[in-house]
Amino acid sequence: PVPNQLLDHLRLFSAQVVEAKEKMQRRLGLLDGGLRKLEVCGSHIADLEAELTICALKVDDVAAQCDDFRDDIKAMVSQMKDEKATEAAETQRAQELQAALALQEQQCE
């Protein structure tokens, strides 16, 4: 025969073991839930990294377009300067020819 006090201690210990097991199972459930959330976050981070890579490529593309546009503007400015110089030279030549023609007309009179 087992004394009642020992049985009471065994029952108490058994109840504590069951309670501890339930706590552990709840904690494991929380850990599993946390792990799933971390996996989802990791997936979102990977998606964001992919989007950032695409954005970086787009930025590089826009920067290259800006460089091309700047080069085009420089070429147009250079061409306009050349045209202005040519026009100035032609105007100078026309004035010289007019002066020479006027001088010849005076000499012919």
Biopython code that builds the backbone (N, CA, C, O; Angstrom):
import numpy as np
from Bio.PDB.StructureBuilder import StructureBuilder

atoms = [
    (1, "PRO", "N", (0.831, -1.198, 0.000)),
    (1, "PRO", "CA", (0.000, 0.000, 0.000)),
    (1, "PRO", "C", (0.873, 1.259, 0.000)),
    (1, "PRO", "O", (1.853, 1.368, 0.738)),
    (2, "VAL", "N", (0.470, 2.217, -0.873)),
    (2, "VAL", "CA", (1.195, 3.485, -0.987)),
    (2, "VAL", "C", (0.509, 4.501, -0.088)),
    (2, "VAL", "O", (-0.711, 4.655, -0.131)),
    (3, "PRO", "N", (1.288, 5.184, 0.717)),
    (3, "PRO", "CA", (0.672, 6.162, 1.615)),
    (3, "PRO", "C", (-0.043, 7.255, 0.808)),
    (3, "PRO", "O", (0.379, 7.594, -0.298)),
    (4, "ASN", "N", (-1.098, 7.786, 1.357)),
    (4, "ASN", "CA", (-1.903, 8.809, 0.698)),
    (4, "ASN", "C", (-1.081, 10.053, 0.373)),
    (4, "ASN", "O", (-1.286, 10.680, -0.666)),
    (5, "GLN", "N", (-0.163, 10.407, 1.247)),
    (5, "GLN", "CA", (0.656, 11.594, 1.029)),
    (5, "GLN", "C", (1.513, 11.430, -0.231)),
    (5, "GLN", "O", (1.664, 12.373, -1.008)),
    (6, "LEU", "N", (2.065, 10.249, -0.429)),
    (6, "LEU", "CA", (2.872, 9.984, -1.613)),
    (6, "LEU", "C", (2.008, 10.044, -2.871)),
    (6, "LEU", "O", (2.428, 10.591, -3.891)),
    (7, "LEU", "N", (0.801, 9.481, -2.797)),
    (7, "LEU", "CA", (-0.124, 9.544, -3.932)),
    (7, "LEU", "C", (-0.475, 10.990, -4.255)),
    (7, "LEU", "O", (-0.541, 11.375, -5.423)),
    (8, "ASP", "N", (-0.699, 11.783, -3.221)),
    (8, "ASP", "CA", (-1.011, 13.202, -3.436)),
    (8, "ASP", "C", (0.155, 13.904, -4.134)),
    (8, "ASP", "O", (-0.049, 14.702, -5.049)),
    (9, "HIS", "N", (1.382, 13.596, -3.691)),
    (9, "HIS", "CA", (2.562, 14.192, -4.329)),
    (9, "HIS", "C", (2.690, 13.746, -5.782)),
    (9, "HIS", "O", (3.019, 14.552, -6.652)),
    (10, "LEU", "N", (2.434, 12.478, -6.044)),
    (10, "LEU", "CA", (2.502, 11.961, -7.417)),
    (10, "LEU", "C", (1.449, 12.619, -8.304)),
    (10, "LEU", "O", (1.726, 12.977, -9.449)),
    (11, "ARG", "N", (0.235, 12.775, -7.765)),
    (11, "ARG", "CA", (-0.831, 13.427, -8.536)),
    (11, "ARG", "C", (-0.450, 14.885, -8.835)),
    (11, "ARG", "O", (-0.630, 15.362, -9.955)),
    (12, "LEU", "N", (0.070, 15.577, -7.834)),
    (12, "LEU", "CA", (0.487, 16.966, -8.005)),
    (12, "LEU", "C", (1.599, 17.055, -9.050)),
    (12, "LEU", "O", (1.574, 17.912, -9.934)),
    (13, "PHE", "N", (2.567, 16.160, -8.931)),
    (13, "PHE", "CA", (3.673, 16.149, -9.886)),
    (13, "PHE", "C", (3.166, 15.858, -11.294)),
    (13, "PHE", "O", (3.603, 16.487, -12.258)),
    (14, "SER", "N", (2.245, 14.906, -11.414)),
    (14, "SER", "CA", (1.664, 14.550, -12.708)),
    (14, "SER", "C", (0.926, 15.748, -13.300)),
    (14, "SER", "O", (1.030, 16.010, -14.498)),
    (15, "ALA", "N", (0.192, 16.465, -12.481)),
    (15, "ALA", "CA", (-0.538, 17.646, -12.944)),
    (15, "ALA", "C", (0.451, 18.723, -13.398)),
    (15, "ALA", "O", (0.216, 19.404, -14.396)),
    (16, "GLN", "N", (1.545, 18.874, -12.673)),
    (16, "GLN", "CA", (2.561, 19.864, -13.043)),
    (16, "GLN", "C", (3.233, 19.493, -14.368)),
    (16, "GLN", "O", (3.518, 20.356, -15.198)),
    (17, "VAL", "N", (3.477, 18.202, -14.545)),
    (17, "VAL", "CA", (4.065, 17.728, -15.801)),
    (17, "VAL", "C", (3.112, 18.014, -16.962)),
    (17, "VAL", "O", (3.552, 18.478, -18.014)),
    (18, "VAL", "N", (1.835, 17.748, -16.794)),
    (18, "VAL", "CA", (0.841, 17.996, -17.835)),
    (18, "VAL", "C", (0.787, 19.498, -18.137)),
    (18, "VAL", "O", (0.748, 19.900, -19.299)),
    (19, "GLU", "N", (0.786, 20.316, -17.091)),
    (19, "GLU", "CA", (0.750, 21.773, -17.269)),
    (19, "GLU", "C", (1.999, 22.262, -18.012)),
    (19, "GLU", "O", (1.908, 23.093, -18.916)),
    (20, "ALA", "N", (3.158, 21.739, -17.622)),
    (20, "ALA", "CA", (4.400, 22.130, -18.282)),
    (20, "ALA", "C", (4.382, 21.703, -19.746)),
    (20, "ALA", "O", (4.847, 22.437, -20.617)),
    (21, "LYS", "N", (3.842, 20.506, -20.014)),
    (21, "LYS", "CA", (3.750, 20.014, -21.386)),
    (21, "LYS", "C", (2.841, 20.926, -22.215)),
    (21, "LYS", "O", (3.166, 21.245, -23.358)),
    (22, "GLU", "N", (1.722, 21.342, -21.656)),
    (22, "GLU", "CA", (0.802, 22.230, -22.362)),
    (22, "GLU", "C", (1.456, 23.588, -22.642)),
    (22, "GLU", "O", (1.289, 24.149, -23.725)),
    (23, "LYS", "N", (2.201, 24.112, -21.663)),
    (23, "LYS", "CA", (2.913, 25.376, -21.860)),
    (23, "LYS", "C", (3.936, 25.241, -22.984)),
    (23, "LYS", "O", (4.064, 26.121, -23.835)),
    (24, "MET", "N", (4.654, 24.136, -22.971)),
    (24, "MET", "CA", (5.655, 23.896, -24.019)),
    (24, "MET", "C", (4.985, 23.809, -25.383)),
    (24, "MET", "O", (5.498, 24.347, -26.364)),
    (25, "GLN", "N", (3.840, 23.135, -25.450)),
    (25, "GLN", "CA", (3.150, 23.017, -26.734)),
    (25, "GLN", "C", (2.665, 24.387, -27.218)),
    (25, "GLN", "O", (2.728, 24.687, -28.410)),
    (26, "ARG", "N", (2.169, 25.234, -26.263)),
    (26, "ARG", "CA", (1.751, 26.584, -26.652)),
    (26, "ARG", "C", (2.950, 27.378, -27.165)),
    (26, "ARG", "O", (2.860, 28.079, -28.173)),
    (27, "ARG", "N", (4.068, 27.258, -26.461)),
    (27, "ARG", "CA", (5.274, 27.976, -26.885)),
    (27, "ARG", "C", (5.755, 27.483, -28.246)),
    (27, "ARG", "O", (6.163, 28.278, -29.093)),
    (28, "LEU", "N", (5.704, 26.168, -28.452)),
    (28, "LEU", "CA", (6.082, 25.628, -29.759)),
    (28, "LEU", "C", (5.153, 26.154, -30.857)),
    (28, "LEU", "O", (5.592, 26.465, -31.964)),
    (29, "GLY", "N", (3.865, 26.245, -30.528)),
    (29, "GLY", "CA", (2.909, 26.799, -31.488)),
    (29, "GLY", "C", (3.255, 28.247, -31.813)),
    (29, "GLY", "O", (3.215, 28.653, -32.974)),
    (30, "LEU", "N", (3.595, 29.026, -30.785)),
    (30, "LEU", "CA", (3.985, 30.425, -31.011)),
    (30, "LEU", "C", (5.265, 30.499, -31.835)),
    (30, "LEU", "O", (5.387, 31.329, -32.735)),
    (31, "LEU", "N", (6.214, 29.629, -31.521)),
    (31, "LEU", "CA", (7.462, 29.612, -32.292)),
    (31, "LEU", "C", (7.207, 29.245, -33.749)),
    (31, "LEU", "O", (7.790, 29.841, -34.655)),
    (32, "ASP", "N", (6.333, 28.257, -33.975)),
    (32, "ASP", "CA", (5.992, 27.879, -35.352)),
    (32, "ASP", "C", (5.339, 29.042, -36.078)),
    (32, "ASP", "O", (5.651, 29.315, -37.237)),
    (33, "GLY", "N", (4.419, 29.735, -35.384)),
    (33, "GLY", "CA", (3.772, 30.895, -35.989)),
    (33, "GLY", "C", (4.786, 31.983, -36.291)),
    (33, "GLY", "O", (4.741, 32.600, -37.355)),
    (34, "GLY", "N", (5.702, 32.220, -35.359)),
    (34, "GLY", "CA", (6.747, 33.220, -35.581)),
    (34, "GLY", "C", (7.644, 32.835, -36.743)),
    (34, "GLY", "O", (8.042, 33.684, -37.540)),
    (35, "LEU", "N", (7.957, 31.563, -36.836)),
    (35, "LEU", "CA", (8.798, 31.090, -37.937)),
    (35, "LEU", "C", (8.108, 31.303, -39.278)),
    (35, "LEU", "O", (8.738, 31.728, -40.246)),
    (36, "ARG", "N", (6.805, 31.005, -39.333)),
    (36, "ARG", "CA", (6.059, 31.224, -40.585)),
    (36, "ARG", "C", (6.057, 32.713, -40.946)),
    (36, "ARG", "O", (6.200, 33.075, -42.113)),
    (37, "LYS", "N", (5.895, 33.568, -39.937)),
    (37, "LYS", "CA", (5.905, 35.011, -40.195)),
    (37, "LYS", "C", (7.274, 35.443, -40.708)),
    (37, "LYS", "O", (7.365, 36.265, -41.620)),
    (38, "LEU", "N", (8.335, 34.895, -40.131)),
    (38, "LEU", "CA", (9.683, 35.223, -40.598)),
    (38, "LEU", "C", (9.897, 34.761, -42.035)),
    (38, "LEU", "O", (10.533, 35.458, -42.826)),
    (39, "GLU", "N", (9.368, 33.592, -42.372)),
    (39, "GLU", "CA", (9.493, 33.108, -43.746)),
    (39, "GLU", "C", (8.766, 34.035, -44.715)),
    (39, "GLU", "O", (9.267, 34.327, -45.801)),
    (40, "VAL", "N", (7.575, 34.495, -44.312)),
    (40, "VAL", "CA", (6.813, 35.435, -45.153)),
    (40, "VAL", "C", (7.598, 36.740, -45.296)),
    (40, "VAL", "O", (7.694, 37.296, -46.390)),
    (41, "CYS", "N", (8.158, 37.224, -44.186)),
    (41, "CYS", "CA", (8.964, 38.452, -44.233)),
    (41, "CYS", "C", (10.170, 38.269, -45.157)),
    (41, "CYS", "O", (10.506, 39.161, -45.935)),
    (42, "GLY", "N", (10.809, 37.115, -45.064)),
    (42, "GLY", "CA", (11.949, 36.833, -45.940)),
    (42, "GLY", "C", (11.537, 36.863, -47.407)),
    (42, "GLY", "O", (12.274, 37.361, -48.258)),
    (43, "SER", "N", (10.370, 36.335, -47.691)),
    (43, "SER", "CA", (9.864, 36.359, -49.065)),
    (43, "SER", "C", (9.598, 37.796, -49.514)),
    (43, "SER", "O", (9.923, 38.176, -50.639)),
    (44, "HIS", "N", (8.997, 38.595, -48.610)),
    (44, "HIS", "CA", (8.746, 40.006, -48.945)),
    (44, "HIS", "C", (10.059, 40.751, -49.172)),
    (44, "HIS", "O", (10.160, 41.575, -50.082)),
    (45, "ILE", "N", (11.048, 40.467, -48.359)),
    (45, "ILE", "CA", (12.356, 41.114, -48.515)),
    (45, "ILE", "C", (12.961, 40.749, -49.868)),
    (45, "ILE", "O", (13.517, 41.606, -50.554)),
    (46, "ALA", "N", (12.854, 39.495, -50.246)),
    (46, "ALA", "CA", (13.377, 39.069, -51.555)),
    (46, "ALA", "C", (12.642, 39.798, -52.688)),
    (46, "ALA", "O", (13.260, 40.221, -53.665)),
    (47, "ASP", "N", (11.315, 39.941, -52.545)),
    (47, "ASP", "CA", (10.544, 40.673, -53.555)),
    (47, "ASP", "C", (10.998, 42.127, -53.630)),
    (47, "ASP", "O", (11.163, 42.676, -54.720)),
    (48, "LEU", "N", (11.201, 42.750, -52.468)),
    (48, "LEU", "CA", (11.644, 44.150, -52.433)),
    (48, "LEU", "C", (13.039, 44.303, -53.040)),
    (48, "LEU", "O", (13.311, 45.280, -53.737)),
    (49, "GLU", "N", (13.916, 43.343, -52.777)),
    (49, "GLU", "CA", (15.253, 43.384, -53.376)),
    (49, "GLU", "C", (15.155, 43.326, -54.890)),
    (49, "GLU", "O", (15.875, 44.038, -55.589)),
    (50, "ALA", "N", (14.265, 42.480, -55.401)),
    (50, "ALA", "CA", (14.081, 42.376, -56.852)),
    (50, "ALA", "C", (13.555, 43.702, -57.413)),
    (50, "ALA", "O", (14.011, 44.161, -58.461)),
    (51, "GLU", "N", (12.592, 44.314, -56.709)),
    (51, "GLU", "CA", (12.052, 45.594, -57.158)),
    (51, "GLU", "C", (13.117, 46.679, -57.124)),
    (51, "GLU", "O", (13.188, 47.513, -58.027)),
    (52, "LEU", "N", (13.947, 46.669, -56.085)),
    (52, "LEU", "CA", (15.027, 47.656, -55.998)),
    (52, "LEU", "C", (16.029, 47.483, -57.130)),
    (52, "LEU", "O", (16.540, 48.464, -57.669)),
    (53, "THR", "N", (16.307, 46.247, -57.487)),
    (53, "THR", "CA", (17.219, 45.978, -58.597)),
    (53, "THR", "C", (16.638, 46.540, -59.898)),
    (53, "THR", "O", (17.351, 47.148, -60.696)),
    (54, "ILE", "N", (15.336, 46.328, -60.099)),
    (54, "ILE", "CA", (14.673, 46.854, -61.296)),
    (54, "ILE", "C", (14.728, 48.383, -61.289)),
    (54, "ILE", "O", (15.013, 49.008, -62.310)),
    (55, "CYS", "N", (14.450, 48.976, -60.123)),
    (55, "CYS", "CA", (14.504, 50.446, -60.016)),
    (55, "CYS", "C", (15.912, 50.963, -60.311)),
    (55, "CYS", "O", (16.071, 51.973, -60.997)),
    (56, "ALA", "N", (16.915, 50.285, -59.802)),
    (56, "ALA", "CA", (18.303, 50.703, -60.046)),
    (56, "ALA", "C", (18.617, 50.654, -61.542)),
    (56, "ALA", "O", (19.282, 51.543, -62.073)),
    (57, "LEU", "N", (18.137, 49.617, -62.209)),
    (57, "LEU", "CA", (18.350, 49.517, -63.660)),
    (57, "LEU", "C", (17.644, 50.649, -64.389)),
    (57, "LEU", "O", (18.178, 51.213, -65.344)),
    (58, "LYS", "N", (16.429, 50.980, -63.930)),
    (58, "LYS", "CA", (15.693, 52.086, -64.555)),
    (58, "LYS", "C", (16.417, 53.407, -64.329)),
    (58, "LYS", "O", (16.493, 54.239, -65.233)),
    (59, "VAL", "N", (16.947, 53.601, -63.128)),
    (59, "VAL", "CA", (17.696, 54.830, -62.836)),
    (59, "VAL", "C", (18.920, 54.919, -63.736)),
    (59, "VAL", "O", (19.219, 55.982, -64.281)),
    (60, "ASP", "N", (19.629, 53.803, -63.892)),
    (60, "ASP", "CA", (20.793, 53.791, -64.789)),
    (60, "ASP", "C", (20.383, 54.139, -66.217)),
    (60, "ASP", "O", (21.082, 54.880, -66.908)),
    (61, "ASP", "N", (19.240, 53.596, -66.655)),
    (61, "ASP", "CA", (18.752, 53.865, -68.007)),
    (61, "ASP", "C", (18.416, 55.350, -68.173)),
    (61, "ASP", "O", (18.763, 55.964, -69.182)),
    (62, "VAL", "N", (17.735, 55.921, -67.168)),
    (62, "VAL", "CA", (17.385, 57.351, -67.243)),
    (62, "VAL", "C", (18.650, 58.204, -67.225)),
    (62, "VAL", "O", (18.732, 59.203, -67.940)),
    (63, "ALA", "N", (19.633, 57.822, -66.419)),
    (63, "ALA", "CA", (20.892, 58.575, -66.376)),
    (63, "ALA", "C", (21.581, 58.533, -67.743)),
    (63, "ALA", "O", (22.121, 59.541, -68.198)),
    (64, "ALA", "N", (21.561, 57.381, -68.388)),
    (64, "ALA", "CA", (22.166, 57.268, -69.726)),
    (64, "ALA", "C", (21.406, 58.130, -70.727)),
    (64, "ALA", "O", (22.015, 58.770, -71.585)),
    (65, "GLN", "N", (20.074, 58.151, -70.622)),
    (65, "GLN", "CA", (19.279, 59.002, -71.517)),
    (65, "GLN", "C", (19.598, 60.481, -71.280)),
    (65, "GLN", "O", (19.689, 61.264, -72.225)),
    (66, "CYS", "N", (19.766, 60.851, -70.012)),
    (66, "CYS", "CA", (20.123, 62.241, -69.684)),
    (66, "CYS", "C", (21.486, 62.602, -70.278)),
    (66, "CYS", "O", (21.675, 63.696, -70.810)),
    (67, "ASP", "N", (22.433, 61.663, -70.179)),
    (67, "ASP", "CA", (23.757, 61.905, -70.775)),
    (67, "ASP", "C", (23.636, 62.102, -72.287)),
    (67, "ASP", "O", (24.260, 63.000, -72.852)),
    (68, "ASP", "N", (22.836, 61.263, -72.933)),
    (68, "ASP", "CA", (22.636, 61.389, -74.382)),
    (68, "ASP", "C", (21.973, 62.724, -74.715)),
    (68, "ASP", "O", (22.358, 63.393, -75.674)),
    (69, "PHE", "N", (20.982, 63.103, -73.924)),
    (69, "PHE", "CA", (20.278, 64.365, -74.143)),
    (69, "PHE", "C", (21.235, 65.548, -73.976)),
    (69, "PHE", "O", (21.206, 66.491, -74.767)),
    (70, "ARG", "N", (22.079, 65.495, -72.946)),
    (70, "ARG", "CA", (23.068, 66.557, -72.723)),
    (70, "ARG", "C", (24.022, 66.650, -73.917)),
    (70, "ARG", "O", (24.334, 67.742, -74.391)),
    (71, "ASP", "N", (24.478, 65.493, -74.394)),
    (71, "ASP", "CA", (25.378, 65.482, -75.553)),
    (71, "ASP", "C", (24.687, 66.067, -76.785)),
    (71, "ASP", "O", (25.302, 66.813, -77.548)),
    (72, "ASP", "N", (23.405, 65.729, -76.979)),
    (72, "ASP", "CA", (22.649, 66.284, -78.110)),
    (72, "ASP", "C", (22.545, 67.800, -78.003)),
    (72, "ASP", "O", (22.705, 68.510, -78.996)),
    (73, "ILE", "N", (22.276, 68.297, -76.789)),
    (73, "ILE", "CA", (22.163, 69.749, -76.592)),
    (73, "ILE", "C", (23.502, 70.423, -76.871)),
    (73, "ILE", "O", (23.543, 71.473, -77.512)),
    (74, "LYS", "N", (24.589, 69.833, -76.402)),
    (74, "LYS", "CA", (25.918, 70.398, -76.679)),
    (74, "LYS", "C", (26.179, 70.456, -78.178)),
    (74, "LYS", "O", (26.709, 71.447, -78.679)),
    (75, "ALA", "N", (25.812, 69.406, -78.890)),
    (75, "ALA", "CA", (26.015, 69.372, -80.345)),
    (75, "ALA", "C", (25.169, 70.445, -81.018)),
    (75, "ALA", "O", (25.639, 71.115, -81.937)),
    (76, "MET", "N", (23.922, 70.615, -80.569)),
    (76, "MET", "CA", (23.054, 71.643, -81.153)),
    (76, "MET", "C", (23.610, 73.036, -80.883)),
    (76, "MET", "O", (23.602, 73.886, -81.774)),
    (77, "VAL", "N", (24.093, 73.282, -79.664)),
    (77, "VAL", "CA", (24.677, 74.590, -79.335)),
    (77, "VAL", "C", (25.901, 74.846, -80.212)),
    (77, "VAL", "O", (26.075, 75.946, -80.736)),
    (78, "SER", "N", (26.734, 73.844, -80.366)),
    (78, "SER", "CA", (27.927, 73.979, -81.211)),
    (78, "SER", "C", (27.529, 74.279, -82.657)),
    (78, "SER", "O", (28.130, 75.133, -83.308)),
    (79, "GLN", "N", (26.518, 73.575, -83.151)),
    (79, "GLN", "CA", (26.048, 73.785, -84.519)),
    (79, "GLN", "C", (25.489, 75.204, -84.666)),
    (79, "GLN", "O", (25.736, 75.870, -85.671)),
    (80, "MET", "N", (24.741, 75.660, -83.667)),
    (80, "MET", "CA", (24.175, 77.014, -83.727)),
    (80, "MET", "C", (25.282, 78.068, -83.714)),
    (80, "MET", "O", (25.185, 79.074, -84.418)),
    (81, "LYS", "N", (26.331, 77.846, -82.921)),
    (81, "LYS", "CA", (27.473, 78.772, -82.903)),
    (81, "LYS", "C", (28.143, 78.811, -84.267)),
    (81, "LYS", "O", (28.494, 79.877, -84.772)),
    (82, "ASP", "N", (28.318, 77.617, -84.864)),
    (82, "ASP", "CA", (28.932, 77.557, -86.200)),
    (82, "ASP", "C", (28.071, 78.298, -87.219)),
    (82, "ASP", "O", (28.584, 79.044, -88.053)),
    (83, "GLU", "N", (26.750, 78.083, -87.144)),
    (83, "GLU", "CA", (25.847, 78.752, -88.079)),
    (83, "GLU", "C", (25.877, 80.265, -87.871)),
    (83, "GLU", "O", (25.841, 81.029, -88.836)),
    (84, "LYS", "N", (25.943, 80.690, -86.623)),
    (84, "LYS", "CA", (26.007, 82.125, -86.327)),
    (84, "LYS", "C", (27.306, 82.727, -86.874)),
    (84, "LYS", "O", (27.299, 83.818, -87.444)),
    (85, "ALA", "N", (28.407, 82.014, -86.696)),
    (85, "ALA", "CA", (29.700, 82.492, -87.218)),
    (85, "ALA", "C", (29.657, 82.561, -88.739)),
    (85, "ALA", "O", (30.153, 83.519, -89.333)),
    (86, "THR", "N", (29.066, 81.549, -89.372)),
    (86, "THR", "CA", (28.946, 81.533, -90.831)),
    (86, "THR", "C", (28.079, 82.707, -91.295)),
    (86, "THR", "O", (28.409, 83.392, -92.263)),
    (87, "GLU", "N", (26.979, 82.923, -90.600)),
    (87, "GLU", "CA", (26.079, 84.025, -90.948)),
    (87, "GLU", "C", (26.786, 85.376, -90.782)),
    (87, "GLU", "O", (26.633, 86.266, -91.619)),
    (88, "ALA", "N", (27.548, 85.522, -89.718)),
    (88, "ALA", "CA", (28.293, 86.763, -89.496)),
    (88, "ALA", "C", (29.318, 86.981, -90.610)),
    (88, "ALA", "O", (29.493, 88.097, -91.098)),
    (89, "ALA", "N", (29.994, 85.896, -91.004)),
    (89, "ALA", "CA", (30.986, 86.002, -92.078)),
    (89, "ALA", "C", (30.303, 86.354, -93.404)),
    (89, "ALA", "O", (30.823, 87.157, -94.179)),
    (90, "GLU", "N", (29.143, 85.754, -93.659)),
    (90, "GLU", "CA", (28.411, 86.056, -94.895)),
    (90, "GLU", "C", (27.905, 87.501, -94.885)),
    (90, "GLU", "O", (27.935, 88.178, -95.913)),
    (91, "THR", "N", (27.446, 87.965, -93.736)),
    (91, "THR", "CA", (26.997, 89.354, -93.620)),
    (91, "THR", "C", (28.160, 90.309, -93.864)),
    (91, "THR", "O", (28.017, 91.307, -94.571)),
    (92, "GLN", "N", (29.301, 89.997, -93.280)),
    (92, "GLN", "CA", (30.520, 90.811, -93.481)),
    (92, "GLN", "C", (30.884, 90.841, -94.953)),
    (92, "GLN", "O", (31.203, 91.902, -95.489)),
    (93, "ARG", "N", (30.842, 89.696, -95.613)),
    (93, "ARG", "CA", (31.187, 89.593, -97.043)),
    (93, "ARG", "C", (30.182, 90.383, -97.890)),
    (93, "ARG", "O", (30.566, 91.060, -98.843)),
    (94, "ALA", "N", (28.895, 90.293, -97.536)),
    (94, "ALA", "CA", (27.870, 91.022, -98.275)),
    (94, "ALA", "C", (28.088, 92.528, -98.131)),
    (94, "ALA", "O", (27.933, 93.273, -99.098)),
    (95, "GLN", "N", (28.444, 92.973, -96.941)),
    (95, "GLN", "CA", (28.707, 94.403, -96.720)),
    (95, "GLN", "C", (29.932, 94.856, -97.523)),
    (95, "GLN", "O", (29.954, 95.947, -98.094)),
    (96, "GLU", "N", (30.946, 93.990, -97.550)),
    (96, "GLU", "CA", (32.145, 94.327, -98.326)),
    (96, "GLU", "C", (31.822, 94.418, -99.815)),
    (96, "GLU", "O", (32.307, 95.312, -100.508)),
    (97, "LEU", "N", (31.003, 93.493, -100.301)),
    (97, "LEU", "CA", (30.613, 93.510, -101.721)),
    (97, "LEU", "C", (29.762, 94.739, -102.027)),
    (97, "LEU", "O", (29.917, 95.351, -103.083)),
    (98, "GLN", "N", (28.865, 95.104, -101.114)),
    (98, "GLN", "CA", (28.046, 96.301, -101.322)),
    (98, "GLN", "C", (28.920, 97.550, -101.368)),
    (98, "GLN", "O", (28.710, 98.443, -102.190)),
    (99, "ALA", "N", (29.909, 97.597, -100.467)),
    (99, "ALA", "CA", (30.815, 98.755, -100.449)),
    (99, "ALA", "C", (31.617, 98.806, -101.753)),
    (99, "ALA", "O", (31.807, 99.877, -102.328)),
    (100, "ALA", "N", (32.083, 97.643, -102.214)),
    (100, "ALA", "CA", (32.854, 97.597, -103.460)),
    (100, "ALA", "C", (31.970, 97.997, -104.637)),
    (100, "ALA", "O", (32.412, 98.721, -105.529)),
    (101, "LEU", "N", (30.720, 97.530, -104.641)),
    (101, "LEU", "CA", (29.791, 97.881, -105.714)),
    (101, "LEU", "C", (29.489, 99.369, -105.705)),
    (101, "LEU", "O", (29.437, 100.012, -106.754)),
    (102, "ALA", "N", (29.293, 99.901, -104.523)),
    (102, "ALA", "CA", (29.023, 101.354, -104.402)),
    (102, "ALA", "C", (30.216, 102.142, -104.905)),
    (102, "ALA", "O", (30.051, 103.162, -105.574)),
    (103, "LEU", "N", (31.410, 101.681, -104.591)),
    (103, "LEU", "CA", (32.633, 102.366, -105.037)),
    (103, "LEU", "C", (32.740, 102.308, -106.561)),
    (103, "LEU", "O", (33.109, 103.298, -107.193)),
    (104, "GLN", "N", (32.421, 101.160, -107.152)),
    (104, "GLN", "CA", (32.488, 101.021, -108.611)),
    (104, "GLN", "C", (31.444, 101.923, -109.278)),
    (104, "GLN", "O", (31.706, 102.534, -110.314)),
    (105, "GLU", "N", (30.256, 101.994, -108.666)),
    (105, "GLU", "CA", (29.201, 102.834, -109.235)),
    (105, "GLU", "C", (29.646, 104.313, -109.220)),
    (105, "GLU", "O", (29.388, 105.063, -110.162)),
    (106, "GLN", "N", (30.309, 104.699, -108.146)),
    (106, "GLN", "CA", (30.810, 106.092, -108.049)),
    (106, "GLN", "C", (31.875, 106.335, -109.115)),
    (106, "GLN", "O", (31.944, 107.410, -109.710)),
    (107, "GLN", "N", (32.693, 105.332, -109.340)),
    (107, "GLN", "CA", (33.772, 105.495, -110.294)),
    (107, "GLN", "C", (33.219, 105.533, -111.718)),
    (107, "GLN", "O", (33.784, 106.184, -112.596)),
    (108, "CYS", "N", (32.119, 104.835, -111.932)),
    (108, "CYS", "CA", (31.528, 104.793, -113.263)),
    (108, "CYS", "C", (30.787, 106.091, -113.551)),
    (108, "CYS", "O", (30.553, 106.378, -114.725)),
    (109, "GLU", "N", (30.422, 106.858, -112.612)),
    (109, "GLU", "CA", (29.658, 108.098, -112.833)),
    (109, "GLU", "C", (30.493, 109.186, -113.286)),
    (109, "GLU", "O", (29.998, 110.290, -113.515)),
]
sb = StructureBuilder()
sb.init_structure("model")
sb.init_model(0)
sb.init_chain("A")
sb.init_seg("    ")
for serial, (resi, resn, name, xyz) in enumerate(atoms, 1):
    if name == "N":
        sb.init_residue(resn, " ", resi, " ")
    sb.init_atom(name, np.array(xyz, "f"), 0.0, 1.0, " ", f" {name:<3s}", serial, name[0])
structure = sb.get_structure()
